[in-house]
Amino acid sequence: MKIENYSIGQLHEVARNLLSTFKEERFFAFFGKMGVGKTTLIKELCSVLGVEDVVCSPTFAIVNEYSTAVGEPVYHFDFYRLKSLAEAYDIGYEEYFYSGCYCFTEWTEKVEELLPEHYVRVEMEEKDGKRVLNANKL
């Protein structure tokens, strides 16, 4: 799935398309430079899933747990401040990653070797002033 030149106003539709394209998947690993919109898109994904909690980047907590209207958990990770893989082990990443619940990870490159065998890789970038999103199931 590739989406080019989308605006912030179109993010809800981008999120809807991403979830419907990969409707059987629950693990979405985000890659992209700081400021490219990873957290903003994850907020929209959570909105589409019916999350009623305030969605914000878990930069200091590493993981935030949200709840949908029907009580299903959604996990949002930000590994930016991670200093070693040991910290991922310390938070019990396996329980989250293999829970069968939606998991959205930012700064995934820091834990790439811990990712499940199958996941959706979402690459976001800005090229020539245009937003580009590439998503592929691995």
C-alpha positions as a Markdown table, in Angstrom:
| # | Residue | x | y | z |
|---|---|---|---|---|
| 1 | Met | 0.0 | 0.0 | 0.0 |
| 2 | Lys | 1.4 | 3.4 | -1.0 |
| 3 | Ile | -0.1 | 6.8 | -0.3 |
| 4 | Glu | 1.5 | 9.9 | -1.7 |
| 5 | Asn | 0.9 | 13.6 | -1.1 |
| 6 | Tyr | -1.7 | 13.3 | 1.7 |
| 7 | Ser | -2.6 | 16.1 | 4.0 |
| 8 | Ile | -3.1 | 16.2 | 7.7 |
| 9 | Gly | -6.8 | 16.6 | 7.1 |
| 10 | Gln | -6.8 | 13.3 | 5.2 |
| 11 | Leu | -5.1 | 11.3 | 8.1 |
| 12 | His | -8.4 | 9.8 | 9.3 |
| 13 | Glu | -9.0 | 8.3 | 5.9 |
| 14 | Val | -5.4 | 7.2 | 5.6 |
| 15 | Ala | -5.8 | 5.4 | 9.0 |
| 16 | Arg | -9.1 | 3.8 | 7.9 |
| 17 | Asn | -7.4 | 2.6 | 4.6 |
| 18 | Leu | -4.4 | 1.2 | 6.5 |
| 19 | Leu | -6.6 | -0.8 | 8.9 |
| 20 | Ser | -8.9 | -2.1 | 6.2 |
| 21 | Thr | -6.0 | -3.1 | 3.9 |
| 22 | Phe | -4.4 | -5.1 | 6.7 |
| 23 | Lys | -7.6 | -6.1 | 8.5 |
| 24 | Glu | -6.1 | -9.4 | 9.8 |
| 25 | Glu | -3.0 | -7.8 | 11.2 |
| 26 | Arg | -2.5 | -6.4 | 14.7 |
| 27 | Phe | 1.1 | -5.3 | 14.8 |
| 28 | Phe | 2.1 | -2.1 | 13.0 |
| 29 | Ala | 5.7 | -1.0 | 13.1 |
| 30 | Phe | 6.3 | 2.6 | 12.2 |
| 31 | Phe | 9.6 | 3.9 | 10.7 |
| 32 | Gly | 10.4 | 7.5 | 9.9 |
| 33 | Lys | 12.3 | 10.6 | 11.0 |
| 34 | Met | 11.3 | 12.7 | 13.9 |
| 35 | Gly | 8.4 | 15.0 | 13.0 |
| 36 | Val | 7.2 | 13.0 | 10.0 |
| 37 | Gly | 3.8 | 12.3 | 11.7 |
| 38 | Lys | 4.0 | 8.8 | 13.2 |
| 39 | Thr | 2.3 | 9.8 | 16.5 |
| 40 | Thr | -0.3 | 11.8 | 14.7 |
| 41 | Leu | -1.2 | 8.8 | 12.4 |
| 42 | Ile | -1.3 | 6.5 | 15.4 |
| 43 | Lys | -3.8 | 8.9 | 17.1 |
| 44 | Glu | -6.0 | 8.5 | 14.0 |
| 45 | Leu | -5.6 | 4.7 | 14.0 |
| 46 | Cys | -6.8 | 4.7 | 17.6 |
| 47 | Ser | -9.7 | 6.9 | 16.8 |
| 48 | Val | -10.8 | 4.6 | 13.9 |
| 49 | Leu | -10.5 | 1.7 | 16.4 |
| 50 | Gly | -12.8 | 3.5 | 18.8 |
| 51 | Val | -10.3 | 4.4 | 21.5 |
| 52 | Glu | -11.8 | 6.9 | 23.8 |
| 53 | Asp | -8.7 | 7.6 | 25.9 |
| 54 | Val | -6.4 | 10.6 | 25.2 |
| 55 | Val | -3.7 | 9.2 | 22.9 |
| 56 | Cys | -0.3 | 10.7 | 23.3 |
| 57 | Ser | 3.3 | 9.6 | 22.7 |
| 58 | Pro | 4.6 | 7.3 | 25.4 |
| 59 | Thr | 8.1 | 8.8 | 25.2 |
| 60 | Phe | 8.9 | 8.5 | 28.9 |
| 61 | Ala | 6.7 | 5.5 | 29.8 |
| 62 | Ile | 7.8 | 3.5 | 26.7 |
| 63 | Val | 4.3 | 2.0 | 26.4 |
| 64 | Asn | 0.8 | 3.4 | 26.8 |
| 65 | Glu | -2.3 | 1.2 | 27.0 |
| 66 | Tyr | -5.5 | 2.5 | 25.6 |
| 67 | Ser | -9.0 | 1.0 | 25.7 |
| 68 | Thr | -11.6 | 0.8 | 22.9 |
| 69 | Ala | -15.2 | 1.5 | 23.6 |
| 70 | Val | -15.7 | -2.3 | 24.0 |
| 71 | Gly | -12.8 | -2.6 | 26.4 |
| 72 | Glu | -10.2 | -4.1 | 24.1 |
| 73 | Pro | -6.6 | -3.0 | 24.8 |
| 74 | Val | -4.5 | -1.1 | 22.2 |
| 75 | Tyr | -0.8 | -0.8 | 22.9 |
| 76 | His | 1.3 | 2.2 | 21.7 |
| 77 | Phe | 5.1 | 2.1 | 22.1 |
| 78 | Asp | 7.7 | 4.8 | 21.7 |
| 79 | Phe | 11.2 | 3.3 | 21.8 |
| 80 | Tyr | 13.0 | 6.6 | 21.2 |
| 81 | Arg | 14.5 | 6.8 | 24.7 |
| 82 | Leu | 15.4 | 3.1 | 24.9 |
| 83 | Lys | 19.1 | 2.7 | 25.6 |
| 84 | Ser | 19.3 | -1.1 | 25.2 |
| 85 | Leu | 17.2 | -4.1 | 24.3 |
| 86 | Ala | 17.3 | -5.1 | 28.0 |
| 87 | Glu | 14.9 | -2.2 | 28.7 |
| 88 | Ala | 12.4 | -3.8 | 26.2 |
| 89 | Tyr | 12.8 | -7.1 | 28.1 |
| 90 | Asp | 12.3 | -5.3 | 31.4 |
| 91 | Ile | 8.9 | -4.0 | 30.3 |
| 92 | Gly | 7.9 | -7.5 | 29.2 |
| 93 | Tyr | 7.6 | -6.7 | 25.5 |
| 94 | Glu | 6.6 | -10.3 | 24.7 |
| 95 | Glu | 3.3 | -10.0 | 26.5 |
| 96 | Tyr | 2.4 | -7.0 | 24.5 |
| 97 | Phe | 3.8 | -8.0 | 21.1 |
| 98 | Tyr | 2.3 | -11.5 | 21.1 |
| 99 | Ser | -1.0 | -10.5 | 22.9 |
| 100 | Gly | -3.1 | -10.5 | 19.7 |
| 101 | Cys | -4.1 | -7.0 | 20.5 |
| 102 | Tyr | -3.3 | -4.0 | 18.3 |
| 103 | Cys | 0.3 | -2.8 | 18.8 |
| 104 | Phe | 1.7 | 0.4 | 17.3 |
| 105 | Thr | 5.4 | 1.0 | 17.7 |
| 106 | Glu | 7.4 | 4.1 | 17.0 |
| 107 | Trp | 11.2 | 4.2 | 16.8 |
| 108 | Thr | 10.9 | 0.6 | 15.9 |
| 109 | Glu | 14.5 | 0.4 | 14.5 |
| 110 | Lys | 15.7 | 0.2 | 18.1 |
| 111 | Val | 13.9 | -3.1 | 18.7 |
| 112 | Glu | 13.7 | -4.5 | 15.2 |
| 113 | Glu | 15.3 | -7.8 | 16.1 |
| 114 | Leu | 12.5 | -8.4 | 18.7 |
| 115 | Leu | 9.6 | -7.9 | 16.3 |
| 116 | Pro | 7.2 | -10.7 | 15.6 |
| 117 | Glu | 7.7 | -12.8 | 12.5 |
| 118 | His | 4.7 | -11.1 | 10.7 |
| 119 | Tyr | 3.9 | -7.5 | 11.0 |
| 120 | Val | 3.0 | -4.4 | 9.0 |
| 121 | Arg | 6.0 | -2.2 | 8.3 |
| 122 | Val | 4.8 | 1.4 | 7.9 |
| 123 | Glu | 7.4 | 3.8 | 6.5 |
| 124 | Met | 6.7 | 7.5 | 6.5 |
| 125 | Glu | 8.7 | 10.3 | 5.0 |
| 126 | Glu | 8.5 | 13.7 | 3.4 |
| 127 | Lys | 9.9 | 14.1 | -0.1 |
| 128 | Asp | 9.9 | 17.4 | -1.9 |
| 129 | Gly | 7.3 | 18.7 | 0.6 |
| 130 | Lys | 5.0 | 15.8 | 0.1 |
| 131 | Arg | 4.0 | 13.2 | 2.7 |
| 132 | Val | 4.6 | 9.6 | 1.6 |
| 133 | Leu | 3.5 | 6.4 | 3.4 |
| 134 | Asn | 4.5 | 2.9 | 2.4 |
| 135 | Ala | 3.0 | 0.0 | 4.2 |
| 136 | Asn | 3.8 | -3.7 | 3.6 |
| 137 | Lys | 3.1 | -6.9 | 5.4 |
| 138 | Leu | 6.2 | -8.8 | 6.4 |
